Structures are given as structure tokens and as C-alpha cells.
């Protein structure tokens, strides 16, 4: 298949116009009152009866003629004869005459002849009579028929998004069939032979990965007021892809696909849309999300999202969600924004609108700092660890440290973390964080953690092992962890130390160079080289797999369990938890270092108290 280059990139506004030109609206649904909340009325609803439909008492007390109370007060009460009683839910069988009163319950029908009522606390019953210790005017304490809503009155207008309050009104009107705008039906198709649904077994040897986009996009569709329909994965073969897309187009108002939108030889969706429908747009000047498609297929609107999760969700949030809300009759969401200062410099020179995921944190003075959270379009945590988006204009070369920026929050209820930490991945730390209120921790490794602390971004950095650089920081606390080699249960290869990896043909899995464990291993390698009077690289070159570094503290253990390695760098705690053998190489300190300007921040104080508990064995 020939490779096809991108067409000229459309501007973001051209992309919005192309999507607005598509018809996403459904028809009319008639729903029950129980299902009406959150739906949008398509027509005005008028009251067909008075609410209430009768004159009723507002309080417990006595129904009477107002003129019989004129002049009555505490010192000179009016005494009226009791003519009977009326309770809520029953038809009165008594009338009120001159000088008479009827005992009445809240909500009961006012009896004939009565034009007011007196609360029970302003009366004193005495046998067959009642003393009225206040005077009332006609209509006092009575809700007359139609006082709430009168028959023929406009109750709710078209376009009303039905709230719990509106449900109460509709209930009072006796409505049980409510005409609402149909939710746009959105078919979601993820493409790629490598995708597996969550819950099913994934074969990493074949390059399989779990499908992220289907579920995140479906959640976005529901939030925007649409009805999400998940379709089976479409493979990378054009006929299969065309079949699934056609099925979705026949059943939905909008089809959203993810993946296979770029211009490579294996990405064929744009060919399907060109040949079987109408391709309006291919490629937008935005990062992430350049390979976006807009078109029509059958009678359905079509938008193709990029395959990488960050790119897909950014394009969806920016271009597609507003169109779904409009089709659903929902108002544009109230944009929650905040102003902040860049915590560090961020360079950008690609000439496209950049949708930059960012996190926010408060500094020691309570000001908002903004920092990029971007591990690349293929990393789902770029969004999970972000609070919102900063739009960087195409002509911007860089954002300077301290520069003011506007953050569009992902939702109005986003609140900045009480504590922002970065650094080493550690199980003890994970348990500490579980006890804190709304912390955020970015596991970037010890060295990057120190660098970011030096830049002034996080509240704390967690570092392990030997560190080459000092940083202006306050140590909040520390603990020790035993590190060494993770081996198979029972240690069948009889690995006793680092020397065995050098002298024998064992497969080894290391940690990344950012890890504190890797630093301690490097020191151990240097010691062994000195003992043997050889160059350090000679030791390193003799260890099979030394240069293969994995990021998380459990990752080497997983390789050993899968029999893809004979030994891996790790912690005794990991070995115990996963039932592996362990060869100790020493004990390593883990330190929590705080930004000196943030020591009085509540989240930092909370962490320090938790560290004290660890130190004291609590």
C-alpha cells in the first residue's frame, strides 16, 4: 500500500467549523419521570391542572371565618364552637358557619364556609369549643387552588435541562411521559490488531496492550451528554475496518474512531472515509492531535481521533465534546480556569497550537505554580497526573519561569494536591501517601527528583542511595531499605552476590539510571572493580543485561517471575511480597527532602507527622 502524506494542516478553527457542519442531533425521546433527570426538554410544558387543585390548610390548627376573630388577642380571645374535623387526604363532611371552627390538619381541604385558619399554637381547646387568641384576615394560612401553578400556566420551557427541582414540579403536574431531546448516539471504534479489552488476557510477547481509548472516550461522551456505544476492535486490515465502521455508522449519529488516522502505509481509515463517505479534513495544526480526521460515512458524522491516549483525549475534549453537548442541547460547560506562574521554563518551537497538560501546586506563599505533565502522547498518566491544560500559541518559542499562564481545568471541582512529591519509587512511601489528604506523587527517580526540587517545583523529593549533588532542602525524615538481587524461589542458580553475575552467564535486569537502587549498584560495581584491579566497564560488560533498565521497583521482579531473567535489582520487601528469593547487597537510606519555603504548608506538615510515626514505630 502506498504511503500518503498529510494534506495541508487545517487550523483549529477550521477543524471546529468542519465538525459544526456535521449533523449530530438525534430525534425525540419520551421518557418516564424516573428517567428524566438531566435530560433536555424539546417542547414547552404547560400545566393542565391547578397545583394545588383545592384550597388547603398550610398548618395544623382550626379553619374558620376570619371575621369571627376580629379583635381577638391573648387577653381577650374569641371563643368558637367546634363543628368537626378534617384530615389530609379526605373530603370534608362539615361546613363552617358563623361562630364555628373546624379542627384541620396540614394539607387538608378547607371546608366550605371557611376563609382562613389559625395555627394550633395560638388556640386553646376547651371541650366543645376553642379559644382563638389572635385575629386573622381572609386567606391567612391558606394556599388557594392554583397558587403554586395554575392550569394553563407555562411550567417549563423548551431547552430546560431537567433538575431535581423540575422533577418535583413535573410530579406535581402528574406528568409521567416527558418529551426530551434524544442523546446523540456515539459509536466508538478503537483500531489496531494489538488491542485487548481490559479483563482479558494480554500477550505482551505479541505486542498486545489494553484498550485505553474506548473507555476513556466513552466516559467523555457520557459526560458531554451523549450515549456511548462500544463496538468490537477493528483490525488494521481495510475490509475489516470498513465493515465495523459501516456497522457503527448505520446505528449511530456520530462515529468516533481512535488510531489508524496518520498518513503511514498501515493507517488506512482515511482511505475508508475517502472511498465510502466524504473526507472533510485530515490533519490539524495542533499538538498533540495532528492526525485528526473529520468527515461523513453513510448518514453518520465521523471524527477520527489519534491512537495515543493523550492525543485522543485532548482532541476529543477540545473539538468533539463541545459538538456533542450542543447536539444534546446542553450548555457549554462553565470553563473553570485559574491563573498561575510557570514553575520552570518550557521550550516549544513546533509552530502548532500546543495543548499542554499541566499540574498545579501551591507554593509556600499560597501562589499557584504550573508545571508541565507530559510523558508523551502514548502515556496515559500524562492526563491522570494533570489538572488541566495550557494552550500554547503556535508562535511561542518558550514559556519562561515565572511567566503568567491560564490553566483550563479539566473540571470545576479540580483541587490542587495538598502535597506534591517527586522522586524514588518505594513501597514504604506508598503506604505513607495512603494516609495523607489528596497527595500527588510523581515517580521520576532520585536524580530527576533532586533536579526538580532544585528548580522549585515540588514540595518534597524522595531520594535513595548515594547522590552526587546537594540541594538546598530540609530533611523531614528517612528510613532504610534492604536492597539486592531478586532471584527465583529457592535460588536454583545459587547466585550469592554480584560476582556471580560477572563470572557466570546469568541474565540480569537492572533499574533505570534515575533510580537510587541503580546508584547503589553502581557503587557496588566500583568496589568490585577496585577489588579485582580492573576498569569499571569490564565489570559492567561482563553482566548480561546490565544496560537493560526498568523504571518501577517491581518491574525486574516481574521479569524473574516470567523466567525472562535469572536475577533482577530490587528490594527484600518486593521479594517477600512476590515469594521470590533474595540475595542481600546492603541497606540503603531513603530520605524525604522538603523545599525550605514549604515547611509550613499543611500537606508538608502532615507528611512530616507521618514520618515521625514511622521513625517511632507507630
C-alpha positions as CSV (number, residue, x, y, z in Angstrom):
1,X,0.0,0.0,0.0
2,X,1.4,3.4,-1.0
3,X,2.2,5.9,1.7
4,X,0.2,9.1,1.7
5,X,1.5,12.3,3.1
6,X,-0.6,14.6,5.2
7,X,-2.6,17.3,3.4
8,X,-2.0,20.9,4.5
9,X,-2.8,21.1,8.2
10,X,-6.1,22.8,9.0
11,X,-6.3,25.4,11.7
12,X,-8.0,24.6,14.9
13,X,-10.9,26.9,14.0
14,X,-11.3,25.2,10.6
15,X,-11.5,21.9,12.5
16,X,-14.2,23.2,14.7
17,X,-16.1,24.5,11.7
18,X,-15.9,21.2,9.9
19,X,-17.3,19.4,13.0
20,X,-20.1,22.0,13.3
21,X,-21.1,21.3,9.7
22,X,-21.9,17.8,10.6
23,X,-25.4,16.9,11.9
24,X,-25.1,15.0,15.3
25,X,-28.6,15.6,16.6
26,X,-30.9,12.6,17.2
27,X,-34.7,12.9,17.5
28,X,-37.1,13.0,20.4
29,X,-37.3,10.5,23.2
30,X,-40.3,10.1,25.5
31,X,-39.0,9.2,28.9
32,X,-40.6,8.4,32.3
33,X,-40.3,10.8,35.2
34,X,-37.8,8.4,36.8
35,X,-35.5,8.8,33.8
36,X,-36.0,12.5,33.1
37,X,-33.3,14.0,35.3
38,X,-30.6,15.6,33.3
39,X,-32.5,15.4,30.0
40,X,-33.4,18.4,27.9
41,X,-37.0,19.3,27.1
42,X,-37.8,19.7,23.4
43,X,-41.1,21.4,23.9
44,X,-42.9,23.7,26.4
45,X,-44.9,22.0,29.1
46,X,-48.0,23.8,30.3
47,X,-49.9,23.0,33.5
48,X,-53.0,21.0,32.7
49,X,-54.4,21.4,36.3
50,X,-54.2,23.7,39.2
51,X,-51.5,23.0,41.8
52,X,-52.8,22.6,44.3
53,X,-56.2,21.6,42.9
54,X,-58.0,22.7,46.0
55,X,-57.8,25.3,48.8
56,X,-55.7,23.7,51.6
57,X,-54.5,24.4,55.1
58,X,-50.9,25.4,55.4
59,X,-50.6,24.4,59.1
60,X,-52.2,22.3,61.8
61,X,-54.9,24.3,63.5
62,X,-58.5,25.5,63.0
63,X,-60.4,26.5,59.9
64,X,-62.8,29.4,60.4
65,X,-64.3,32.6,59.2
66,X,-61.8,35.4,59.6
67,X,-64.4,37.9,60.7
68,X,-65.1,35.8,63.7
69,X,-61.6,36.5,65.0
70,X,-61.5,40.3,64.6
71,X,-60.4,41.9,67.8
72,X,-59.2,38.6,69.4
73,X,-55.9,38.6,71.3
74,X,-54.2,36.9,74.2
75,X,-56.1,39.0,76.8
76,X,-59.5,38.7,75.1
77,X,-59.7,35.5,73.0
78,X,-62.7,34.7,70.7
79,X,-64.5,31.5,71.7
80,X,-65.8,29.5,68.8
81,X,-67.8,26.3,68.7
82,X,-66.1,23.1,67.4
83,X,-68.1,21.9,64.4
84,X,-65.9,18.9,63.5
85,X,-62.5,18.0,62.0
86,X,-60.9,17.5,58.6
87,X,-57.7,15.4,57.9
88,X,-55.4,15.4,54.9
89,X,-56.5,13.1,52.1
90,X,-60.2,13.1,52.9
91,X,-63.1,15.1,51.6
92,X,-64.6,17.4,54.2
93,X,-68.0,16.4,55.5
94,X,-68.6,19.5,57.6
95,X,-69.1,23.2,56.8
96,X,-68.1,26.2,58.9
97,X,-70.9,28.5,60.0
98,X,-70.9,31.8,61.9
99,X,-69.1,31.4,65.3
100,X,-67.8,27.9,64.3
101,X,-64.4,26.4,63.8
102,X,-63.2,23.1,62.4
103,X,-60.0,21.3,63.5
104,X,-57.8,20.8,60.4
105,X,-54.5,19.1,59.5
106,X,-51.7,20.5,57.3
107,X,-52.6,20.0,53.7
108,X,-56.2,19.1,54.3
109,X,-59.0,20.6,52.1
110,X,-60.5,23.7,53.6
111,X,-64.2,23.1,54.5
112,X,-67.0,25.1,52.9
113,X,-67.6,28.4,54.7
114,X,-64.0,28.8,56.0
115,X,-61.8,31.5,54.5
116,X,-58.8,31.4,56.9
117,X,-57.2,29.2,59.5
118,X,-55.4,29.8,62.8
119,X,-52.3,27.8,63.9
120,X,-52.9,25.4,66.8
121,X,-50.3,27.2,69.0
122,X,-52.5,30.3,69.0
123,X,-55.5,28.4,70.3
124,X,-56.7,26.6,73.4
125,X,-59.3,23.8,73.1
126,X,-61.9,23.7,75.9
127,X,-64.4,20.8,75.5
128,X,-66.7,21.5,72.5
129,X,-65.2,25.0,71.9
130,X,-61.9,26.5,71.1
131,X,-60.4,29.8,72.2
132,X,-58.7,31.8,69.4
133,X,-56.0,34.1,70.8
134,X,-55.2,36.1,67.6
135,X,-57.1,37.7,64.8
136,X,-56.6,36.7,61.2
137,X,-57.5,38.1,57.8
138,X,-59.2,36.2,55.0
139,X,-56.7,34.0,53.2
140,X,-54.3,33.7,56.2
141,X,-52.5,30.4,56.4
142,X,-54.4,29.0,53.3
143,X,-52.9,28.0,50.0
144,X,-55.6,28.5,47.4
145,X,-56.1,26.3,44.4
146,X,-53.6,27.2,41.6
147,X,-51.4,29.3,44.0
148,X,-48.4,27.1,43.1
149,X,-49.2,26.6,39.4
150,X,-52.4,27.5,37.7
151,X,-53.9,25.4,34.9
152,X,-52.8,26.7,31.5
153,X,-49.7,28.4,33.0
154,X,-46.3,27.8,31.4
155,X,-44.5,25.3,33.6
156,X,-41.2,24.5,31.8
157,X,-39.8,25.8,28.6
158,X,-38.0,24.1,25.7
159,X,-34.3,23.6,26.3
160,X,-34.7,23.2,30.0
161,X,-32.3,20.7,31.4
162,X,-34.4,18.9,34.0
163,X,-33.1,19.2,37.5
164,X,-34.4,17.5,40.7
165,X,-36.4,20.7,41.3
166,X,-38.1,20.4,37.9
167,X,-38.8,16.7,38.7
168,X,-40.8,18.0,41.7
169,X,-42.8,20.3,39.5
170,X,-43.5,17.6,36.9
171,X,-44.5,15.3,39.6
172,X,-47.0,17.9,41.0
173,X,-48.4,18.2,37.5
174,X,-48.9,14.5,37.2
175,X,-46.5,14.2,34.2
176,X,-45.4,10.6,33.5
177,X,-44.2,11.0,29.9
178,X,-41.7,13.7,29.2
179,X,-40.6,14.7,25.7
180,X,-36.8,15.2,25.7
181,X,-34.1,15.6,23.1
182,X,-32.5,12.3,22.2
183,X,-28.9,11.9,23.3
184,X,-26.6,11.8,20.4
185,X,-25.7,8.2,19.9
186,X,-21.9,7.9,19.5
187,X,-20.3,4.8,18.2
188,X,-16.7,4.2,19.5
189,X,-14.3,2.1,17.5
190,X,-10.7,1.5,18.5
191,X,-8.5,0.3,15.8
192,X,-5.4,-1.9,15.9
193,X,-4.6,-5.6,15.9
194,X,-2.7,-5.2,19.2
195,X,-5.7,-4.1,21.3
196,X,-7.2,-6.2,24.1
197,X,-10.2,-5.4,26.2
198,X,-9.5,-4.8,29.9
199,X,-10.3,-8.0,31.8
200,X,-9.0,-10.3,29.1
201,X,-5.5,-11.8,29.0
202,X,-2.9,-9.7,27.3
203,X,0.1,-11.3,25.4
204,X,3.0,-8.9,25.8
205,X,5.2,-11.1,23.6
206,X,2.9,-10.3,20.7
207,X,2.9,-6.6,21.5
208,X,-0.6,-6.6,22.8
209,X,-1.8,-3.8,25.0
210,X,-5.0,-3.0,26.8
211,X,-7.5,-0.7,25.1
212,X,-7.4,2.6,26.9
213,X,-9.2,4.8,24.4
214,X,-12.5,3.0,24.1
215,X,-13.3,3.5,27.8
216,X,-11.9,7.0,28.3
217,X,-13.6,8.3,25.2
218,X,-16.9,6.6,26.2
219,X,-16.7,8.3,29.6
220,X,-16.1,11.6,27.9
221,X,-19.1,11.1,25.6
222,X,-21.4,10.4,28.6
223,X,-20.1,13.5,30.4
224,X,-20.9,15.6,27.3
225,X,-24.5,14.3,27.2
226,X,-24.1,11.6,24.6
227,X,-24.9,7.9,24.6
228,X,-21.7,5.9,24.1
229,X,-21.8,2.6,22.2
230,X,-18.7,0.4,22.2
231,X,-18.0,-1.6,19.1
232,X,-15.5,-4.5,18.7
233,X,-12.0,-3.6,17.8
234,X,-11.3,-3.1,14.1
235,X,-8.1,-4.7,12.9
236,X,-5.6,-3.0,10.7
237,X,-7.0,-4.7,7.5
238,X,-9.0,-2.3,5.4
239,X,-12.0,-4.6,4.7
240,X,-12.5,-5.4,8.4
241,X,-12.1,-1.8,9.4
242,X,-14.7,-0.7,6.8
243,X,-17.2,-3.4,8.0
244,X,-17.0,-2.2,11.6
245,X,-17.2,1.5,10.7
246,X,-20.2,0.9,8.4
247,X,-22.0,-1.0,11.2
248,X,-21.4,1.9,13.6
249,X,-22.4,4.5,11.1
250,X,-25.7,2.7,10.4
251,X,-26.6,2.7,14.1
252,X,-25.2,6.0,15.4
253,X,-25.4,9.7,14.9
254,X,-21.6,10.1,15.2
255,X,-18.8,7.6,14.9
256,X,-15.5,8.2,16.8
257,X,-12.6,6.0,15.9
258,X,-9.2,6.1,17.5
259,X,-6.0,5.1,15.8
260,X,-5.1,4.5,12.2
261,X,-5.5,8.2,11.3
262,X,-2.0,9.1,10.4
263,X,-0.6,9.0,6.9
264,X,1.6,5.9,7.2
265,X,1.1,2.9,4.9
266,X,-0.7,0.9,7.6
267,X,-3.1,3.6,8.7
268,X,-6.0,3.2,6.4
269,X,-9.0,4.9,8.0
270,X,-8.7,8.0,5.9
271,X,-8.9,5.7,2.8
272,X,-12.1,4.1,4.0
273,X,-13.7,7.6,4.6
274,X,-12.5,8.9,1.2
275,X,-13.8,5.9,-0.7
276,X,-17.0,5.2,1.2
277,X,-18.0,8.6,2.5
278,X,-16.7,12.1,2.5
279,X,-13.4,13.3,4.0
280,X,-13.7,16.9,5.0
281,X,-10.4,17.3,6.9
282,X,-7.3,15.3,7.5
283,X,-4.7,16.8,9.8
284,X,-4.9,19.8,12.2
285,X,-2.2,22.2,13.3
286,X,-2.4,21.2,17.0
287,X,-0.1,19.2,19.3
288,X,-1.0,16.6,20.4
289,X,-3.5,15.5,17.8
290,X,-2.2,16.4,14.4
291,X,-3.6,13.3,12.6
292,X,-7.3,14.1,13.1
293,X,-10.0,13.2,10.6
294,X,-13.4,14.8,10.0
295,X,-15.9,13.5,7.5
296,X,-19.1,11.6,6.9
297,X,-19.8,7.9,6.5
298,X,-23.3,6.7,5.4
299,X,-25.7,9.1,7.2
300,X,-23.5,9.5,10.2
301,X,-20.9,12.1,11.2
302,X,-17.4,10.8,11.6
303,X,-14.4,12.0,13.5
304,X,-11.1,10.1,13.6
305,X,-9.0,10.6,16.8
306,X,-5.3,9.8,17.0
307,X,-4.4,6.5,18.6
308,X,-2.2,7.7,21.5
309,X,-4.4,8.2,24.6
310,X,-3.2,11.7,25.4
311,X,-3.7,12.8,21.8
312,X,-7.1,11.2,21.5
313,X,-8.5,12.7,24.7
314,X,-7.0,16.2,24.0
315,X,-8.6,16.2,20.6
316,X,-11.9,14.9,22.0
317,X,-12.0,17.4,24.8
318,X,-11.1,20.4,22.5
319,X,-13.1,19.7,19.4
320,X,-15.6,16.8,19.8
321,X,-17.1,17.2,23.3
322,X,-18.5,20.8,22.6
323,X,-20.2,19.4,19.5
324,X,-21.8,16.6,21.4
325,X,-23.0,19.0,24.1
326,X,-24.6,21.3,21.5
327,X,-26.3,18.3,19.9
328,X,-27.6,17.1,23.2
329,X,-29.0,20.6,24.0
330,X,-26.7,21.1,26.9
331,X,-25.0,24.5,27.5
332,X,-21.3,24.8,27.1
333,X,-19.7,23.8,30.4
334,X,-18.7,26.7,32.6
335,X,-15.0,26.9,32.0
336,X,-13.1,26.7,35.2
337,X,-9.8,28.5,34.9
338,X,-7.1,29.7,37.2
339,X,-4.1,31.9,36.8
340,X,-0.6,30.7,37.8
341,X,3.1,31.1,37.2
342,X,5.2,28.7,35.3
343,X,7.3,26.7,37.8
344,X,10.1,26.2,35.2
345,X,10.9,27.1,31.6
346,X,9.2,25.1,28.9
347,X,10.6,25.3,25.3
348,X,8.3,24.8,22.3
349,X,9.1,25.6,18.7
350,X,6.9,23.3,16.5
351,X,4.7,26.0,15.1
352,X,1.4,24.3,16.1
353,X,-1.1,25.1,18.8
354,X,0.0,23.1,21.8
355,X,-2.5,21.7,24.3
356,X,-0.1,21.2,27.2
357,X,-1.2,19.0,30.1
358,X,-0.2,20.7,33.3
359,X,-0.4,20.2,37.1
360,X,-0.8,22.9,39.6
361,X,0.7,23.2,43.1
362,X,0.7,26.0,45.8
363,X,4.0,27.4,46.9
364,X,4.8,28.5,50.4
365,X,3.0,31.8,49.9
366,X,-0.1,30.2,48.6
367,X,0.6,31.3,45.0
368,X,-0.2,28.8,42.1
369,X,2.7,27.3,40.3
370,X,2.1,25.5,37.0
371,X,4.3,22.7,35.7
372,X,4.1,20.5,32.5
373,X,3.0,16.9,32.9
374,X,3.9,15.3,29.6
375,X,5.4,11.9,29.2
376,X,4.5,11.8,25.6
377,X,1.2,11.1,23.8
378,X,1.5,7.3,24.5
379,X,1.5,7.7,28.2
380,X,-2.0,7.6,29.9
381,X,-0.6,9.1,33.1
382,X,0.1,12.4,31.4
383,X,-3.6,13.1,31.9
384,X,-4.1,11.2,35.1
385,X,-1.4,13.4,36.8
386,X,-2.6,16.6,35.2
387,X,-5.2,19.2,36.5
388,X,-5.8,21.0,33.3
389,X,-4.4,22.4,30.0
390,X,-2.5,25.4,29.0
391,X,-2.9,26.5,25.4
392,X,0.5,27.5,23.9
393,X,0.1,29.6,20.8
394,X,1.9,28.5,17.6
395,X,4.3,31.4,17.6
396,X,5.5,30.8,21.1
397,X,9.2,29.6,21.4
398,X,9.2,29.1,25.1
399,X,7.4,29.8,28.3
400,X,9.7,31.4,30.8
401,X,10.0,30.6,34.5
402,X,7.6,32.8,36.4
403,X,5.6,33.7,33.3
404,X,1.8,34.0,33.9
405,X,-0.4,31.4,32.2
406,X,-4.0,30.5,32.3
407,X,-5.0,26.9,33.1
408,X,-8.2,25.5,31.8
409,X,-9.1,22.9,34.5
410,X,-10.5,19.6,33.4
411,X,-13.5,20.2,35.7
412,X,-14.6,22.9,38.1
413,X,-14.2,20.6,41.1
414,X,-10.4,20.0,40.4
415,X,-8.5,21.0,43.5
416,X,-4.7,21.2,43.6
417,X,-2.9,18.5,45.6
418,X,-2.2,19.3,49.2
419,X,1.3,17.8,48.7
420,X,3.3,17.4,45.5
421,X,6.2,14.9,45.8
422,X,8.6,13.6,43.3
423,X,11.4,11.1,43.3
424,X,12.1,7.5,44.1
425,X,9.5,4.7,43.8
426,X,9.3,3.0,47.2
427,X,6.7,0.7,48.9
428,X,7.1,2.4,52.3
429,X,6.5,5.7,50.7
430,X,3.3,4.4,49.0
431,X,1.9,3.4,52.4
432,X,2.7,6.8,53.8
433,X,0.9,8.6,51.0
434,X,-2.2,6.4,51.5
435,X,-2.7,8.2,54.9
436,X,-2.4,11.7,53.5
437,X,-5.2,14.0,52.3
438,X,-5.1,14.4,48.5
439,X,-1.3,14.0,47.8
440,X,0.2,13.7,44.3
441,X,3.4,11.8,43.8
442,X,5.4,11.6,40.5
443,X,7.7,8.6,40.4
444,X,10.5,10.0,38.4
445,X,13.6,8.6,40.2
446,X,16.0,10.1,42.7
447,X,18.1,12.2,40.3
448,X,15.2,13.8,38.5
449,X,13.6,14.3,41.9
450,X,16.5,16.3,43.1
451,X,16.7,18.3,39.9
452,X,13.0,19.3,40.2
453,X,13.4,20.1,43.8
454,X,16.3,22.4,42.9
455,X,14.0,24.0,40.3
456,X,11.5,24.8,43.0
457,X,8.6,22.8,41.6
458,X,7.6,20.1,44.2
459,X,7.1,20.4,47.9
460,X,9.2,17.3,48.6
461,X,11.6,15.0,46.8
462,X,12.3,11.4,47.9
463,X,15.8,10.2,47.2
464,X,17.5,6.9,47.8
465,X,21.1,5.8,47.8
466,X,24.2,7.9,47.1
467,X,23.6,11.2,45.5
468,X,26.2,13.3,43.7
469,X,24.6,16.7,44.1
470,X,23.5,18.6,47.1
471,X,20.3,20.7,47.1
472,X,19.0,23.3,49.4
473,X,16.4,21.3,51.3
474,X,15.2,20.3,54.8
475,X,15.2,16.6,55.6
476,X,11.8,15.7,57.0
477,X,12.6,12.1,57.8
478,X,14.1,8.9,56.5
479,X,14.0,5.1,56.6
480,X,16.2,2.2,55.4
481,X,15.5,-0.5,52.9
482,X,17.4,-3.7,52.2
483,X,18.4,-4.0,48.5
484,X,20.0,-6.7,46.5
485,X,19.3,-9.3,43.8
486,X,15.8,-10.8,43.3
487,X,16.2,-14.4,42.2
488,X,13.9,-17.4,41.6
489,X,12.3,-19.1,44.5
490,X,14.8,-21.3,46.3
491,X,17.7,-19.7,44.3
492,X,18.2,-22.7,42.0
493,X,21.1,-20.9,40.2
494,X,22.9,-20.4,43.5
495,X,23.6,-16.8,43.0
496,X,25.3,-15.4,46.1
497,X,26.4,-12.0,45.1
498,X,27.3,-9.5,42.4
499,X,30.4,-11.5,41.5
500,X,28.3,-14.4,40.3
501,X,26.7,-12.1,37.7
502,X,30.1,-11.2,36.5
503,X,31.7,-14.6,36.4
504,X,28.7,-16.7,35.2
505,X,26.3,-16.4,32.4
506,X,23.2,-15.3,34.3
507,X,20.6,-13.0,32.8
508,X,20.2,-9.8,34.8
509,X,17.6,-7.0,34.8
510,X,18.6,-3.6,36.1
511,X,16.8,-0.4,37.1
512,X,17.0,2.8,35.1
513,X,19.9,5.2,35.8
514,X,17.5,7.6,37.5
515,X,16.8,5.1,40.3
516,X,18.5,5.2,43.7
517,X,18.9,1.4,43.5
518,X,20.9,1.8,40.3
519,X,23.2,4.3,42.1
520,X,23.9,1.9,44.9
521,X,24.5,-0.9,42.4
522,X,27.0,1.4,40.6
523,X,28.9,1.9,43.8
524,X,29.0,-1.8,44.4
525,X,30.3,-2.4,40.9
526,X,33.0,0.2,41.5
527,X,34.0,-1.6,44.7
528,X,34.2,-4.9,42.9
529,X,36.3,-3.4,40.1
530,X,38.7,-2.0,42.7
531,X,39.0,-5.3,44.5
532,X,39.8,-7.1,41.2
533,X,42.0,-4.2,40.0
534,X,40.1,-3.8,36.7
535,X,38.3,-1.0,35.0
536,X,34.6,-0.5,36.0
537,X,33.4,-1.0,32.4
538,X,35.0,-4.5,32.5
539,X,32.6,-5.5,35.3
540,X,29.6,-3.9,33.6
541,X,30.4,-5.5,30.3
542,X,30.5,-8.9,31.9
543,X,27.0,-8.7,33.4
544,X,24.4,-9.9,30.8
545,X,21.6,-7.3,30.8
546,X,23.3,-4.6,32.9
547,X,22.2,-1.9,30.5
548,X,18.6,-3.0,30.5
549,X,16.9,-0.7,33.0
550,X,13.3,-0.8,34.1
551,X,11.6,2.1,35.8
552,X,9.4,0.7,38.7
553,X,10.7,-1.2,41.7
554,X,8.7,-4.3,40.9
555,X,9.5,-4.5,37.2
556,X,12.7,-6.6,37.5
557,X,10.9,-9.0,39.8
558,X,8.2,-9.5,37.1
559,X,10.9,-10.4,34.6
560,X,12.3,-13.0,37.0
561,X,8.9,-14.5,37.7
562,X,8.3,-14.7,33.9
563,X,11.6,-16.5,33.5
564,X,12.9,-13.7,31.3
565,X,15.8,-13.1,33.8
566,X,17.7,-15.1,36.4
567,X,18.2,-12.1,38.7
568,X,16.9,-8.5,39.0
569,X,17.8,-5.5,41.0
570,X,15.2,-4.9,43.8
571,X,14.2,-4.8,47.4
572,X,13.8,-7.5,50.0
573,X,10.2,-6.3,50.6
574,X,9.4,-6.9,47.0
575,X,10.9,-10.4,47.1
576,X,8.9,-11.3,50.2
577,X,5.7,-10.0,48.7
578,X,6.1,-11.9,45.5
579,X,7.6,-15.1,47.0
580,X,11.0,-14.7,45.3
581,X,14.5,-15.5,46.6
582,X,16.7,-12.6,47.7
583,X,20.4,-12.0,47.9
584,X,21.2,-9.0,50.0
585,X,23.7,-6.5,48.8
586,X,23.2,-3.9,51.6
587,X,20.9,-1.4,53.2
588,X,20.1,1.9,51.5
589,X,18.8,5.1,53.1
590,X,15.7,6.7,51.7
591,X,15.4,10.4,52.6
592,X,12.4,12.8,52.2
593,X,13.7,16.3,51.4
594,X,11.5,19.3,51.6
595,X,11.6,22.7,49.9
596,X,12.6,25.1,52.7
597,X,9.9,27.5,51.6
598,X,7.2,25.0,52.0
599,X,7.8,23.7,55.5
600,X,4.7,25.3,56.9
601,X,2.4,24.1,54.2
602,X,-0.2,21.8,55.7
603,X,0.5,18.9,53.4
604,X,4.2,19.0,54.2
605,X,3.4,19.1,58.0
606,X,1.1,16.2,57.5
607,X,3.8,14.1,55.8
608,X,6.3,15.1,58.5
609,X,4.0,13.8,61.2
610,X,3.5,10.5,59.3
611,X,7.3,10.2,59.0
612,X,7.6,10.7,62.8
613,X,5.2,7.8,63.3
614,X,7.4,5.6,61.1
615,X,10.5,6.6,62.9
616,X,8.9,5.8,66.3
617,X,7.4,2.5,65.1
618,X,3.8,3.7,65.3
